[in-house]
Amino acid sequence: WQQHRDKREWSVLTYDIDGETPRRELLYPLGDFEEVFEGESTLFGGTDGGVVKRSCFYLAEMDADESNPIAHVTVSETPRGKEESLRYMKNGELILRRTFWHSWRSDKVVSTEVFVKSERPS
């Protein structure tokens, strides 16, 4: 997860199961966009890929570092429901808080992930 060269967008580089081979890079631009995915997706549903509607923007985040108190927010509309992902920095770590609202139930699922940057061996 890193800031893109235009400084307003972010990109995510995912790796294969070996943890070393890059698999794909996802760009999260500001505004509305569509993301194409291949194969089966636990979050998105389906087995043959598809398209997910997304929207990205920034919001104030009280839990973020005082020097940068904002979160990059991505809202995704999927066949299974709606997901909101907030990413922000706290104490040198990237915090990802996901909230998922099911399309068929009234409850929601919230998870928090903490990412620590590590240097890859050369």
PyMOL commands that set and color helices and strands:
alter all, ss='L'
color gray80, all
select strands_A, chain A and resi 2-3+10-15+22-28+31-37+50-60+70-78+81-90+93-102+108-115
alter strands_A, ss='S'
color yellow, strands_A
deselect
rebuild
show_as cartoon
